[in-house]
Amino acid sequence: MPARSLQHEIGKKKPFDSPEVEAFLNLARTHGELSGPIEHLLGRHALSPSAYNVLRILRGSLRTSPSRAAHMGRRCAEIGAELVTRVPDVTRLVDRLVRQGYVERRRCTRDRRVVYVRITGEGLAVLAAIDRPLLALHRAQLAHMTRADLAALSRLLVKARRAGSGATSRGS
């Protein structure tokens, strides 16, 4: 069975204005289709995708860096730079995670202006509860694609981001 086009899926009568518009809208449609079940899974743990990403960053910094700084945690600016999807207010996101008991803040002893965010035992536990179901969900969603398909898709998405990162939102 041939793949249906986005034009057919959304009932668009005329062709798209350009292949770039069609590709962008295909990305948006795919994101919408794939993210719904993930948001539902994370929602059962009272997490948004961005909050989940913050917890993953903090857990990862514990695993990859045995340095004293990693045990202190990460600054909000560092967390924001590593998020998969940028959010306008990392501090507010961290505030919510603090209230949930998943992260804690600690001031640097040498410079009281510096605040570190660190994952708690509760945060590690919620990630452990999500890890397997989320991996199973990702695998189920993309099971119809070969490893070569997935590698090609990832390569093309990186290529699209690199070229698009220089574009401006203002038509100058």
Backbone bond lengths (Angstrom), bond angles and torsions (degrees), N, CA, C in turn:
res aa  C-N    CA-C-N  psi(-1)  N-CA   C-N-CA  omega(-1)  CA-C   N-CA-C  phi
1 M - - - 1.457 - - 1.526 108.66 -
2 P 1.329 117.90 123.70 1.465 119.94 -179.79 1.526 110.91 -67.29
3 A 1.333 114.59 150.42 1.464 120.61 178.68 1.516 109.89 -67.65
4 R 1.317 115.75 139.04 1.465 120.60 175.29 1.510 109.01 -77.54
5 S 1.295 116.08 144.54 1.462 120.11 178.38 1.529 109.47 -84.41
6 L 1.318 115.48 159.77 1.456 120.40 176.35 1.525 109.53 -59.97
7 Q 1.302 116.96 -39.61 1.458 121.12 179.75 1.528 109.97 -55.37
8 H 1.324 117.08 -43.68 1.459 121.47 179.35 1.531 111.08 -70.89
9 E 1.331 117.09 -42.37 1.465 121.19 -178.68 1.516 112.44 -58.10
10 I 1.320 117.10 -40.30 1.467 119.51 -175.52 1.533 112.51 -98.53
11 G 1.323 116.10 4.24 1.461 120.06 176.37 1.516 114.20 69.70
12 K 1.329 116.12 29.66 1.470 120.53 179.24 1.528 108.47 -76.69
13 K 1.318 115.59 127.69 1.476 120.87 -176.51 1.525 112.57 -77.73
14 K 1.339 116.24 -42.64 1.461 120.56 -177.91 1.525 109.53 -99.19
15 P 1.319 117.03 155.46 1.474 119.75 175.11 1.529 110.74 -62.26
16 F 1.319 116.61 159.75 1.463 121.65 176.74 1.527 109.62 -65.14
17 D 1.325 115.32 156.42 1.468 120.81 -178.75 1.524 112.26 -63.13
18 S 1.328 116.72 -31.16 1.466 120.02 179.81 1.526 109.09 -158.58
19 P 1.330 117.26 160.28 1.464 120.09 176.05 1.527 111.63 -62.62
20 E 1.337 116.82 -29.23 1.465 120.59 178.50 1.527 110.67 -65.67
21 V 1.328 116.76 -43.00 1.464 121.09 178.04 1.523 109.62 -63.18
22 E 1.319 116.76 -45.30 1.465 120.63 -179.96 1.529 111.25 -62.00
23 A 1.332 117.51 -42.53 1.468 120.74 179.30 1.525 110.68 -64.16
24 F 1.335 116.38 -43.98 1.465 119.87 179.40 1.523 110.55 -61.54
25 L 1.311 116.87 -46.83 1.463 120.20 -179.32 1.525 111.55 -66.21
26 N 1.330 117.13 -32.59 1.467 120.31 173.67 1.529 110.65 -62.56
27 L 1.340 116.75 -41.18 1.471 120.34 176.77 1.525 110.67 -61.54
28 A 1.329 116.02 -45.89 1.464 120.47 -179.26 1.527 110.82 -63.14
29 R 1.318 117.25 -43.44 1.467 121.41 -179.93 1.526 110.31 -64.01
30 T 1.319 117.09 -43.64 1.456 121.65 -179.81 1.528 110.32 -64.74
31 H 1.317 117.03 -43.72 1.464 120.35 177.33 1.521 110.38 -57.55
32 G 1.320 116.31 -45.78 1.459 120.33 179.57 1.513 112.87 -60.85
33 E 1.322 116.65 -42.57 1.466 121.09 -179.41 1.527 112.15 -67.41
34 L 1.323 116.92 -43.61 1.462 120.55 -175.20 1.524 113.18 -81.44
35 S 1.324 118.45 -28.66 1.460 120.02 -174.16 1.526 113.40 -80.05
36 G 1.318 118.98 -24.93 1.463 121.80 -178.15 1.532 113.29 -54.07
37 P 1.325 118.54 -55.21 1.471 119.73 179.55 1.536 112.87 -63.21
38 I 1.321 116.65 -32.22 1.471 120.19 178.80 1.528 109.42 -69.11
39 E 1.324 117.30 -44.39 1.459 121.08 177.81 1.524 110.91 -61.44
40 H 1.326 116.74 -36.55 1.467 120.77 177.91 1.529 110.37 -64.58
41 L 1.322 117.08 -46.54 1.468 121.33 178.62 1.527 110.72 -60.41
42 L 1.313 117.47 -48.43 1.464 121.00 -179.96 1.523 111.11 -65.31
43 G 1.324 116.98 -36.55 1.457 121.83 179.42 1.522 112.82 -61.32
44 R 1.322 116.90 -29.97 1.475 120.10 176.88 1.527 111.18 -64.52
45 H 1.333 116.15 -18.15 1.466 122.18 177.28 1.531 110.88 -109.70
46 A 1.328 116.31 15.40 1.470 123.54 179.54 1.530 112.26 57.70
47 L 1.333 115.72 39.74 1.463 121.30 179.06 1.516 110.46 -122.61
48 S 1.311 115.75 141.70 1.459 121.69 168.75 1.531 106.88 -88.76
49 P 1.322 118.08 164.51 1.463 118.96 175.11 1.536 112.64 -56.85
50 S 1.325 118.06 -38.34 1.470 120.26 179.45 1.527 111.53 -67.79
51 A 1.325 117.47 -40.97 1.469 120.51 178.27 1.528 109.99 -64.26
52 Y 1.321 116.42 -41.16 1.465 121.05 176.38 1.528 109.92 -59.67
53 N 1.325 116.12 -43.26 1.460 121.29 179.36 1.530 111.24 -61.10
54 V 1.340 117.74 -41.18 1.469 121.37 177.17 1.525 109.64 -59.83
55 L 1.323 117.15 -46.13 1.468 120.08 179.71 1.526 111.24 -61.66
56 R 1.318 117.08 -40.39 1.472 120.69 178.48 1.532 110.82 -63.86
57 I 1.319 117.01 -41.22 1.467 120.98 178.75 1.528 109.66 -61.29
58 L 1.326 116.02 -46.01 1.470 119.91 -178.16 1.520 111.62 -67.22
59 R 1.321 117.61 -39.89 1.472 119.78 176.12 1.519 109.95 -64.86
60 G 1.310 116.96 -42.04 1.458 120.93 179.91 1.506 113.00 -62.30
61 S 1.317 116.93 -35.75 1.461 119.04 -179.78 1.524 110.84 -69.79
62 L 1.319 118.38 -28.48 1.469 121.06 175.41 1.523 110.68 -69.33
63 R 1.338 115.45 -38.69 1.466 121.09 -175.73 1.522 112.95 -75.84
64 T 1.320 116.60 -34.63 1.460 119.33 -170.77 1.510 114.59 -96.23
65 S 1.313 117.06 -15.53 1.455 118.27 -175.70 1.524 111.03 -134.24
66 P 1.314 116.70 107.36 1.458 118.98 179.01 1.533 113.06 -78.22
67 S 1.323 116.46 6.67 1.466 119.67 -177.12 1.521 111.55 -67.75
68 R 1.298 115.75 160.78 1.467 122.16 177.82 1.531 110.53 -59.87
69 A 1.327 116.85 -39.27 1.467 119.90 -178.97 1.525 111.05 -61.33
70 A 1.328 118.38 -39.19 1.462 120.93 -179.98 1.522 110.64 -64.55
71 H 1.323 116.40 -35.72 1.467 119.18 179.29 1.523 110.96 -73.13
72 M 1.325 116.82 -24.91 1.465 120.24 175.06 1.527 109.51 -72.39
73 G 1.312 117.15 -33.57 1.451 122.42 -178.73 1.513 110.83 122.37
74 R 1.327 115.89 -158.51 1.457 122.23 -178.13 1.523 109.00 -128.99
75 R 1.321 116.04 149.43 1.461 120.71 174.80 1.525 109.34 -78.14
76 C 1.322 116.74 152.71 1.472 121.16 -178.83 1.531 111.80 -56.04
77 A 1.321 117.54 -39.14 1.465 120.46 -179.69 1.527 110.94 -62.74
78 E 1.331 117.14 -38.67 1.462 120.93 177.82 1.526 110.50 -66.12
79 I 1.323 115.81 -43.25 1.469 120.21 179.09 1.527 109.52 -61.50
80 G 1.327 116.46 -47.28 1.463 120.96 -179.54 1.516 112.95 -57.95
81 A 1.328 116.66 -37.40 1.464 120.78 -179.23 1.526 112.12 -68.93
82 E 1.334 117.48 -23.92 1.463 120.97 -176.71 1.528 113.88 -99.49
83 L 1.316 118.08 -5.69 1.462 120.11 -179.55 1.522 110.77 -62.69
84 V 1.322 116.30 141.58 1.460 121.41 178.33 1.523 109.48 -65.48
85 T 1.319 116.91 -44.99 1.458 122.78 177.28 1.517 107.52 -115.86
86 R 1.300 117.53 123.23 1.459 121.87 -177.87 1.520 110.85 -64.13
87 V 1.318 115.93 140.55 1.461 121.54 174.56 1.520 107.71 -122.69
88 P 1.339 117.56 147.90 1.458 119.37 -175.66 1.518 114.35 -72.35
89 D 1.325 118.20 -24.32 1.457 119.82 -173.82 1.526 111.35 -139.07
90 V 1.313 116.31 86.38 1.460 121.58 -179.96 1.524 110.13 -63.99
91 T 1.314 117.57 -35.76 1.467 121.20 -179.27 1.524 111.11 -58.98
92 R 1.319 117.47 -44.49 1.466 121.09 179.00 1.531 110.99 -65.04
93 L 1.307 116.73 -38.19 1.464 121.65 176.53 1.526 110.12 -62.25
94 V 1.320 116.62 -44.04 1.461 121.70 177.81 1.527 110.45 -65.41
95 D 1.331 117.46 -39.30 1.471 120.80 177.00 1.527 110.78 -54.39
96 R 1.317 116.05 -45.57 1.468 120.98 -179.62 1.530 110.51 -63.32
97 L 1.319 116.99 -41.74 1.470 120.58 179.35 1.526 111.75 -67.39
98 V 1.332 116.72 -33.38 1.471 120.60 175.39 1.531 109.20 -64.02
99 R 1.343 116.86 -46.69 1.468 120.69 179.40 1.527 111.77 -60.43
100 Q 1.317 116.84 -33.63 1.462 121.14 178.99 1.529 112.21 -77.67
101 G 1.327 117.02 -12.27 1.456 120.82 -179.28 1.517 113.85 84.90
102 Y 1.334 117.41 11.12 1.466 121.33 -176.73 1.525 113.33 -87.65
103 V 1.327 116.79 -22.84 1.468 121.13 177.13 1.523 108.48 -138.96
104 E 1.332 114.59 163.44 1.465 120.25 174.83 1.519 108.23 -136.71
105 R 1.318 114.91 156.79 1.457 120.82 177.41 1.518 108.51 -104.84
106 R 1.330 114.90 145.09 1.471 121.05 174.74 1.513 108.61 -138.51
107 R 1.303 115.73 136.20 1.467 120.53 176.05 1.524 109.04 -83.51
108 C 1.317 114.73 144.11 1.457 121.32 175.24 1.531 107.92 -67.65
109 T 1.311 117.20 134.89 1.468 120.02 -178.63 1.522 112.11 -73.23
110 R 1.336 117.09 -26.77 1.476 120.32 -179.70 1.518 113.18 -85.34
111 D 1.334 116.30 -30.31 1.467 120.86 -179.26 1.523 107.44 -138.86
112 R 1.304 117.07 100.14 1.465 122.47 -174.01 1.530 112.87 -63.75
113 R 1.335 117.64 -13.99 1.471 119.89 177.76 1.523 111.39 -74.97
114 V 1.322 117.40 -21.07 1.463 122.02 -177.33 1.525 109.34 -88.66
115 V 1.323 115.71 127.48 1.455 121.77 179.11 1.532 108.23 -118.64
116 Y 1.319 115.02 129.09 1.461 121.23 177.49 1.521 109.87 -103.31
117 V 1.326 116.05 147.09 1.453 122.86 175.01 1.519 106.44 -111.43
118 R 1.326 115.18 131.87 1.463 120.43 -176.48 1.520 109.26 -132.39
119 I 1.319 117.34 141.09 1.452 121.90 177.96 1.526 109.27 -73.77
120 T 1.329 115.99 144.31 1.467 121.49 179.26 1.527 110.02 -99.08
121 G 1.313 115.56 175.43 1.471 120.34 174.60 1.518 111.54 -59.84
122 E 1.329 116.66 -38.08 1.472 120.46 177.17 1.525 110.90 -64.04
123 G 1.327 116.29 -39.86 1.459 120.22 177.78 1.516 111.64 -64.02
124 L 1.328 116.11 -42.35 1.470 120.16 177.13 1.522 110.81 -63.67
125 A 1.329 116.56 -38.05 1.468 120.67 -179.39 1.529 111.43 -67.00
126 V 1.335 117.35 -41.45 1.463 118.83 179.68 1.529 110.36 -66.53
127 L 1.324 117.53 -36.90 1.470 119.69 176.27 1.524 110.66 -64.54
128 A 1.318 117.12 -41.79 1.464 120.83 179.04 1.531 110.76 -61.34
129 A 1.329 116.94 -35.14 1.462 120.68 179.13 1.527 111.93 -71.86
130 I 1.317 117.08 -26.06 1.472 122.08 -176.87 1.528 112.18 -91.40
131 D 1.321 117.96 -29.62 1.468 121.99 -170.59 1.531 113.79 -48.86
132 R 1.299 118.52 -58.63 1.472 120.94 -175.28 1.526 113.11 -67.28
133 P 1.346 118.64 -48.22 1.473 117.17 178.90 1.528 113.15 -60.10
134 L 1.327 117.45 -36.02 1.459 119.84 -179.73 1.529 110.79 -69.81
135 L 1.322 116.92 -42.17 1.462 119.63 176.96 1.528 110.29 -61.21
136 A 1.323 116.68 -43.08 1.469 120.36 178.54 1.529 110.59 -61.72
137 L 1.320 116.94 -39.31 1.457 121.13 179.09 1.527 110.99 -64.99
138 H 1.335 116.73 -46.51 1.474 119.85 177.27 1.524 110.71 -58.63
139 R 1.306 116.22 -44.85 1.473 119.27 -179.38 1.519 111.44 -63.81
140 A 1.323 117.57 -42.58 1.464 120.91 179.74 1.528 111.05 -64.62
141 Q 1.319 116.83 -40.67 1.461 120.29 -178.09 1.521 112.49 -64.75
142 L 1.323 116.55 -32.75 1.464 120.05 -174.77 1.527 112.95 -116.24
143 A 1.327 117.22 17.97 1.467 122.03 -177.40 1.525 112.86 -62.65
144 H 1.301 117.63 -25.71 1.462 121.84 -178.84 1.528 112.67 -76.68
145 M 1.320 116.86 -5.84 1.463 120.49 -179.28 1.527 109.88 -105.01
146 T 1.330 115.96 141.97 1.465 120.49 177.85 1.530 109.72 -77.48
147 R 1.313 116.18 167.40 1.464 120.30 175.32 1.533 110.23 -59.62
148 A 1.328 116.20 -38.33 1.469 119.83 178.42 1.531 110.28 -65.40
149 D 1.343 117.60 -40.17 1.469 121.03 176.60 1.527 110.23 -60.49
150 L 1.332 116.19 -46.51 1.463 120.85 -177.81 1.525 111.04 -64.70
151 A 1.323 116.79 -40.65 1.467 120.10 178.20 1.527 110.35 -64.83
152 A 1.334 117.02 -41.59 1.465 120.91 179.27 1.534 110.37 -65.51
153 L 1.326 116.56 -42.50 1.464 120.23 178.09 1.527 110.60 -60.94
154 S 1.309 117.10 -47.58 1.468 120.61 179.11 1.517 111.09 -60.49
155 R 1.308 117.05 -43.20 1.465 121.41 179.72 1.534 110.67 -62.15
156 L 1.325 117.19 -43.42 1.460 120.63 179.41 1.531 112.07 -66.94
157 L 1.322 117.62 -37.65 1.460 120.40 178.75 1.526 111.36 -67.26
158 V 1.328 116.89 -38.93 1.474 119.95 175.77 1.526 109.14 -63.56
159 K 1.318 116.34 -42.60 1.467 120.71 179.07 1.534 110.50 -61.39
160 A 1.326 117.11 -42.05 1.470 120.57 179.14 1.523 110.82 -63.94
161 R 1.338 117.43 -40.92 1.470 120.19 179.65 1.513 111.44 -66.53
162 R 1.313 117.55 -41.53 1.470 120.07 -179.24 1.514 111.39 -61.41
163 A 1.307 117.15 -46.49 1.460 120.58 -179.17 1.520 110.63 -69.88
164 G 1.331 116.70 -37.46 1.456 121.03 -177.26 1.509 114.30 -76.65
165 S 1.338 117.05 -18.94 1.469 119.57 -176.64 1.529 111.81 -68.81
166 G 1.304 117.82 -20.00 1.460 120.30 179.39 1.520 112.77 -89.87
167 A 1.349 116.22 -11.63 1.458 119.69 -178.76 1.515 110.14 -75.69
168 T 1.309 115.31 150.68 1.464 119.88 177.98 1.505 109.74 -106.55
169 S 1.310 116.70 157.73 1.458 120.42 176.09 1.522 111.12 -80.79
170 R 1.321 117.04 -15.24 1.465 121.28 177.48 1.522 108.50 -99.52
171 G 1.250 116.45 131.41 1.466 120.62 178.97 1.515 111.42 -77.54
172 S 1.321 118.02 83.31 1.470 119.52 -177.57 1.490 112.37 -96.30
